[in-house]
Amino acid sequence: MEEAENTKPKHLAIFEGTQIRRHWDDQSEKWYFSVVDVVGVLSGSVDPRNYWKVLKNRLNAEGSEVVTKCNQLKMLSSDGKYYLTDTADTEVMLRLVQSIPSPNAEPFKLWLARVGYERLEETADPELAINRALKTYIAKGYSPAWIMQRLKSIEIRKELTNEWDKAGVKEGREYAILTDEITKAWTGMTTREYKNLKDLKKENLRDNMTNLELVLNMLAETATTEISKKEEPVGLDESAKIAKEGGTIAGDARKQIEKKIGKPVITGENWRTRKNKLIK
């Protein structure tokens, strides 16, 4: 699905020229799309609500858990009023696509098969994933110097999460808590506030950092990793203390740089605005 154009409301996405209602959830950082809207586009049905009703019954009869993963959210209807509507995040929506026997859905099914194959290949040979990331950044217009730094940041991040694993920190929510501690310590903002500054939602924050921001973030994570290796923390609380210490080292560096250059290091610039500057 394409992002809505700047002239379109934030609650709409455009697919094949048709508006798809959507809702952004700040807490889960996920887009939720109207199932009826997507089903209508892919099935070509003149009555997408009934099509979805029949599909739901079939999936339930098959024992699929997909329907239970759909949430009801109030969305704007054509009559200007808000009604509870079945919605699904991207992962669930892609699963639903596979259950729609329609020529319109076939390109998505082929794409999903291709992605699945590529992931299996990358599991056997991780270098393929690195090469894919490199090609993606080049295609988006990132500079070679920035790309090298970004790939290095991935290595640094992996070393940090390995330390967290040793400390018994759980991937997911606890990783996010520690990342937030590091971010707050070096930027003065939470990760969500930092993303809001750059007008980001689902996009990766590091992919939208300037060279200097990326370097300081790497310093924060490297410092945290080295302190963790020395202190050998156990659990989330001890790791959080170290995350703050590591982030503070980069935060002090940021303040010194800002004092010298006379302007903030952290900006609202993202990769799209940088790309537009280059085009101009």
C-alpha positions, 0 to 999 in steps of 0.5 A: 500500500502506498502512503497517502499523498501530502494532500490526502488525510493521514487516515487514508492510504491509496491502493490502485487508485482506491482509498483505504481507511487506516489508523496509526497506533502510537503505542504499538507503532503499527498501521491498522487498515480497514479489512473491508476496504482492502478486501473490496479492492482485492476481491473486486466484490460489489459487496465487500462487507458480505464478502468479508463476512463469508470469508470470516466464517470460512476462516473460522471453520478452518480453525484459522486464528487470523480473524481473532487477530483483527481489531475493531476500531471506529473509522469514518464512513461515507455518511460522515459518521464513525462506526466500529470497523474490523481492522488488521495490521500489516502482518495480519492483512498479508495473511488475509490476502492469501485467503482471497482467490482473486487475480487482484490478490495474485501479485501479493501472493507471488510477492509473499512467496518471493519474500519467504524464499529470500528470507530462507536464503538469507538464513543460510547465508547472512551475507545476502541480507547485507547485500540486500540492505545495501541495494535498498539504501542505494535505491533510496538515494543514500550517500555511500558514506552514510550507507557504510556508517549505517551498516556499521551501526547494525553491527554495533547494535547486534553486539549490544543486543548480544550483551543484553541477551547475556544479561537475561534481557528479553527481546521486544518490550525490554529491548525497547525500554533499554533503547529508550534509556540510551536515547533519552540519555544522549538526545534528551528525548524518548525514542518516540519523541525523537521519531515525532521530531523527524515526522516518522511513524513506522520508519526506522529512526536510524535510517533517518539520522544525519551522519552526526546523529548516527555517529553519536548513536553508535557511540552511545550503543558502543559505550553501553556495550563496553560498560556492560561487558565490564559490569556484567549486569543481570536483568533489566534493571541493572542493564537499564542503569548501564544503558543510561551511563552509555547514553550519557557519554554520547550526550556529553559529546553532543553538548560539546559539539553543539557548543563548538558549532553553535547549533543543535546536532539533533534535527527534524531532518529525515531521509526524504527531506535530505533527498529533496535537498539533493534533488534541488 
